Amino acid sequence: MKKKRIEIRVSDYEHNMIISRANETGVSVSDYLRQVGTGGKAVSASAIQSLTYECRAIGNNINQLSKKANIEGMDTSLYDESLSEIKTFISFLNRVRGGK
């Protein structure tokens, strides 16, 4: 539970920039300042969504290659490991953006 409160003074320009950047990342101003203030980086929701889409496409390609290699009797362990890593990364991205 968050009990501590921090108040700061900012210029109109800084205020507008903070609000704008929080909106770009899809989080509240409090969450944005908390993320940036604790050494994290605020990443836009659209960037995470784009990364998730790209990872899924790559995962689908690897899955197709793995199936083809399996049919042809080739070793698929590299494909399987890569696919597992991509699925783990997609799960991470989903958690970051507040999804499943």
N, C-alpha and C positions, 0 to 999 in steps of 0.2 A: 504494500500500500504506500502510495506516495504522500508524504506528510510535509515535506519541505517545500518552500516557495522561494523563488529568486525573482527579484524585480530589477530590471535594467532600463536605462534611458537610451533611446535611439533617436536618430534624426528621422525626418519624414522619409527621406530617401532609403535609409536602412530599414525602416519599418515596412515600406513598400516592397523592398527586395526580399526581406524575410518572408512576408506573406506570399509573394509571388513564387518563391522557391518552394515553400511548403506546398502550395497548390500544384506546382509542377510535379512534385514527387508523390502527390496524392495522400499526404498525411496532414494532421493538424499542425498548427504552429508549435504547440508544445512538444509534440512528438519530433518534429523537425529539429527544433533547438536541442532537444534531449539527445538525438542521434548525433548531430554535428558537435555538440558540446562535450560529448563523452568520447570523442575521437573517431566516431564512425563516419560513414559517408552516406548522405541522403541520395538514394538512387530513384529515379522517376519510375512510376508504376508502368509507364509505357515501355521503358527500357527493359524492365524485368519481363514484361509480357512478350516483347520481341525476342529476348534471349530464350524464353521458354518455348516459343514457337520454333525457333531455329534448332534448339536441342531436340525437340520432338521430331523434326524433319530428319536430322542427322541420325537419331535413334532408329527411325523407320528404315533409313537406308542401310544402316548396319544390320538391322534385323533381316532385311531382304538378302544381304550378302551372306549372313550366317546361314539362312535357310538353304541358299543355293550351294554353299560350301558343304553343308551337311548332306544334301542330296548327292553331291559328287564325291562324298566320302573323305572330305578334307577335315583337318583339325579346326574346330570352330572355337577353341578356348579363347583366342584373342578377341574374336567378335563378341563372345559372351561377356568377357570382362569389360570391354568398351561399352557395351549396351548397359551393363549393370552400373557403370560409373555415370553414364548419361542419365539413367533413371534416378540415381541418387541426387545428381545435380538438379534435375527437374523438380524433385521433391523439395530440395532446399529453396529453389526459386519460388515455388508455390507457398512455402511457409513464410518467406520474406514478404511476399505480396499479400499475405493473409488468407491464402486459399487453403485447399485441402492438404 
